Amino acid sequence: MSESAATKLLSKALKFEREGMEYYTKAREKTRHPAARGIFELLAGEEKKHADFLTGLHAALKKEGRWPEEVTVDLARDFKAIFAQASRSIDKTVHISTSETEALRFAMDMEKRGREMYLDLSKKAKNAAEKSLYERLAEWEKAHYEYVEEFHGFFQDEGLVMNE
């Protein structure tokens, strides 16, 4: 039995989320800066939430053979509050290395590509619930991008980047 178009799209999204989780986990392990570690830990957790949700949806879709009438997922996250709290606790005597800022730039690129992928998937979606889900996931990726971009800018603005 071949996989339906909807499950193929979900499989693509799930693969992307798992790769993101793996990247952020590895980046967290390699970074020395406490705030950067926190960023990567948070992002790995977010990607895990995405992957877990998509795994459940994928299983339901395969079992039922059709897209659910309604898909509910809580994508709300107050990244501004997280950033404000983290920036208050940053030790300004600890610098972030060039490799860590490169990891942040790569993270921004990943989130941008994720958003673009979800917008593309929303265009390919066959029903309203599917389209809505991908549009909401695109917004979630956009929020991640803005969060990482804000931290990257903060490190630059505060002179916390160490030129190696």
N, C-alpha and C positions, 0 to 999 in steps of 0.2 A: 504494500500500500504506500503510495507516494505521499510525501508531506504536502499539506495544503499551502497555498500562497501565504496565508496569514501566519502559519507556524514557521514558514521559512523566514518571513520578516522578523518574527520574534526571535528566532534562532540567531539571526544576524545581530540583533540588539543585545541579546544575552551574551554572545561572544565578545562584543565590544565592552560590555560592563565588566565581565570577568577579567579581560585584559587590563582594563583600567584599575580594577582592584589589585591585581598582581603588581602593576607598575607602582601604584601609590604605596603598597606594602613594602616593596623593595626600596623605594625612595626614602621611606621613613626609616628603614634599617640603616641606610647609608649616611643620612644627614646627621650632622653634629649639633646644629642649632636647634634649641628647644622649640622655638616657635615654628620653624620649618617642619620639625618632626610632628608637631601638633597639626599643622595644615595637612600633611600627608596622611596622618592617622585619621583625621576627620574625613578626608576625601575617600580613603580606602573604605571606611565605614559607610559612606554614602553610596559608593559603587556596589558594596555588598547588599545594601537595601534594594538598590535597583535590580541586581541580579536575583536576589531572593524573590522579589515580587514577580519579575519576568519568568522565573522558573515555575512558580505556581500558576501563573497565567498560561504558560506554554503547556503545562500538564493538563490544565482544565480544557484548553482548546483542543488538544489531541484527544482527550477523553470524550468530549461532547461533539467534536467534529464541526463546531461552528463557533463564531465569536460570541462571547457573552453579550446580552442585551445592554448591560451597564457595567462599566469597569470603574471601580472606585479605588483611588490611591491618594493618600495624603502626601502631597509634595511640598507643603508649606515648610519653610525653614527660615529662620531669621539670621541670615549670615552677617548682617550689619552688627547685630548684637554680639555675635561670636567674635567678629573682628575687633570690635571695641574692647571687649574683655581681654582678648589675647594681646592686643597692642599695649594695653595698660601694664601687662605683666612681662613684657619683653625686657630682658636685661640688655641695656644699650652698650654694655662693655663686651658683649659676645657678638662676634661678627659672623655673617653668613658667607660661605665661600662661593667662588665663581661657579663651581659645579652644582651647588645647591640652587643658585639663581637660574642656571640652565635647566635644572629639573623643574623649577617653577614655570619657566617659559614653556617647557615641554608639556607640563600639566595644563597650561592655558591652551596650548594647541590641541591637546586631547579633548578638552571640554568643548572647544570650538567645533572640532570635527564631530563630536558626539551630538551637539546641537544640530549641525547641518545634516547628519545622518537621520536624526529623528524627524526633522522637517521633511526630508525626502521620503521617509517611511510614511509620514502622515499624508503625503500626496498620493502614495500608492495604496493607502488603506481602502478597503472595500465597504466599510460601514462607518457610521458616525461615532460609535464608541471607540473603535480602533483608531480612527483619525484623532479624536479628542485625546486619547491616551498618549499618542506620539507627540502631539502638540504640547501636552503638559510635561512630558519628559524632556522635550526641547527647552522648555522654560527652566526646568531644573538644571539642565546642563549650562544654560546661560547664567544662572545664579552661581553655579560653581566657578565658571570662568571669571565672573566679576569678583568673586571672593578671592581667588588666587591672584588676579590682577591687582587687587587692592593691597594684598600683602606684599606682592613683588614691588609695587610702587612705594609702599611704606619702607621696605628695606632700602630702596634706592634713596628716597628722600631723607631718611634718618642717617644716611651714611653707614649703614650696617653691612654693606657689601664689602667684602675683603677681596681686593684684586690680587690674585695669586700669580 
